[in-house]
């Protein structure tokens, strides 16, 4: 029966007992599991945070876009001008949430909802 004492760079000590093939299999499995974790942590560090609809609406609000009442179509067009293409159905929920948080006001004008500061 073979024995192995392994110390990782983090200081973890592992003692294994078994046949040479069993120990080799455990070492292969441990090595294959740690490599993808390191690769994925590097990938996470280089990715940008996602842009969300509420974040984009906050930017529009800060630049004064909502000083005049705007319909969902106008909001969609402005976001498309900035390079963010969303269908109107994807905008209605976040816009209602902005109103619930009292960031914007929502009211009807000519049988359509409009949003303003």
C-alpha positions in Angstrom: 0.0 0.0 0.0 1.4 3.4 -1.0 1.2 6.5 1.1 1.4 10.2 0.0 1.7 13.4 1.9 0.8 16.5 -0.2 1.1 20.1 0.9 -0.7 22.7 -1.3 0.7 26.3 -1.8 -2.1 27.5 0.5 -0.6 25.3 3.3 -3.2 22.5 3.3 -1.7 19.1 4.1 -3.4 16.0 2.6 -2.4 12.4 3.6 -3.4 9.6 1.2 -3.2 5.9 1.5 -4.0 3.4 -1.2 -2.5 1.8 -4.3 -0.4 3.9 -6.6 -3.1 4.0 -9.2 -5.7 5.2 -6.6 -3.4 8.0 -5.4 -2.6 9.0 -9.0 -6.3 9.2 -9.8 -7.0 11.4 -6.7 -4.2 13.8 -7.7 -5.4 14.0 -11.3 -9.0 14.7 -10.1 -7.7 17.4 -7.7 -5.6 19.0 -10.3 -8.3 19.1 -12.9 -10.8 20.7 -10.5 -8.5 23.5 -9.4 -7.4 24.7 -12.9 -10.9 25.8 -14.1 -11.6 27.7 -10.9 -8.5 29.8 -11.5 -9.4 30.4 -15.1 -13.0 31.4 -14.2 -11.8 33.9 -11.5 -9.6 35.6 -14.0 -12.5 35.9 -16.4 -14.7 37.4 -13.8 -12.1 40.0 -13.0 -12.0 41.2 -16.6 -15.7 41.4 -17.4 -17.6 44.7 -17.1 -20.6 45.0 -14.9 -23.9 44.7 -16.8 -25.8 47.7 -17.7 -29.4 47.6 -16.4 -32.5 49.4 -17.5 -32.9 51.2 -14.1 -29.3 52.3 -14.4 -29.9 53.7 -17.8 -33.0 55.4 -16.7 -31.1 57.0 -13.9 -28.6 58.3 -16.4 -31.3 59.8 -18.6 -32.9 61.4 -15.5 -29.5 62.9 -14.5 -29.1 64.5 -18.0 -32.6 66.0 -17.7 -34.3 63.8 -20.3 -37.5 63.6 -18.2 -38.0 67.3 -17.7 -40.7 67.1 -20.3 -43.1 64.1 -20.2 -41.9 61.2 -22.4 -43.7 58.1 -23.7 -42.2 54.6 -23.7 -41.6 55.0 -27.4 -39.5 58.1 -26.8 -37.6 56.4 -24.0 -37.0 53.4 -26.2 -35.7 55.6 -29.1 -33.4 57.6 -26.8 -31.9 54.4 -25.4 -31.5 53.0 -28.9 -29.6 56.3 -29.8 -27.2 55.4 -26.9 -26.8 51.9 -28.2 -29.1 50.0 -25.9 -31.9 48.3 -27.8 -34.8 47.1 -25.8 -38.4 46.4 -26.8 -41.1 48.6 -25.2 -42.4 45.5 -23.3 -39.0 45.3 -21.5 -39.1 48.9 -20.5 -42.6 49.1 -19.0 -41.9 47.1 -15.9 -38.7 49.0 -14.9 -40.4 52.3 -15.6 -43.2 51.4 -13.3 -40.6 50.4 -10.7 -39.0 53.8 -11.0 -42.4 55.4 -10.3 -43.0 53.2 -7.3 -39.6 54.3 -5.9 -40.7 57.9 -6.6 -37.8 58.6 -8.9 -40.2 59.5 -11.7 -43.9 60.4 -12.1 -46.3 58.5 -14.4 -49.6 59.9 -15.7 -51.9 59.6 -18.7 -51.7 62.1 -21.5 -53.8 61.6 -24.6 -54.7 58.0 -23.5 -51.0 57.1 -23.1 -48.8 56.9 -20.1 -46.0 59.4 -19.9 -43.1 59.6 -17.5 -41.6 62.8 -16.1 -39.5 64.1 -13.2 
